[in-house]
Amino acid sequence: MDSLIPTLAIWALPVLLAITLHEAAHGYVARHFGDPTADRAGRITLNPLRHIDPVGTILVPAGILALSSLMGGGGILFGWAKPVPVNFGRLRNPKADMLWVAAAGPFVNLVMAVGWAILFAFAARGETGAYTLPMLKMADAGIQINAVLMALNLLPIPPLDGGRIAVSLLPDRLAWQYARLEPYGFPILLVLLFTGILGEILWPLIAGFRFLLSTVFGF
């Protein structure tokens, strides 16, 4: 318990930003391409309270952190926010524009990961002070959660963003057939998670991305 509270304090801001800005980005790009649904629902906002899902944004990440703390680490930290409502039929070119709407979330996670990497490099090279270690740990957490969400959401499983990107790129007939997998996407993801296959897929991608950031920013 003594280590859990500092861990939650370090991870809270990165997780909140990573999850909520991911969703807001979908709504912003959807509005740009003609669908005002998210805008009218008040979801294109930086206010995290508009995006928080009590289970996916708070309970699941906190539970994973608690379990990881007790077991000495090693789990994949992830979560989700309330999905931003998007009416793909209202996009100006629904099939083509779906790609950009879906890609917006992972792209924002990429941008945030780079931002946290810059902060990590700045803290690592600056003068050592009372806030240096907490800043390094928070920046590292920011890199990690955004790398996880980016890699996870780019998996080509509907309704994940990668699945919708795949639907957008496939020929019409294949796209329609592939999109029909969407009701089974979450059960498939749970099976992959609990069998350990999800970790086998994600960890090399995450490790490679973190190595790239460390090489570029020199830490």
PyMOL commands that set and color helices and strands:
alter all, ss='L'
color gray80, all
select helices_A, chain A and resi 4-32+37-40+48-50+54-71+88-90+94-125+132-153+161-169+172-179+182-194+197-217
alter helices_A, ss='H'
color red, helices_A
deselect
rebuild
show_as cartoon
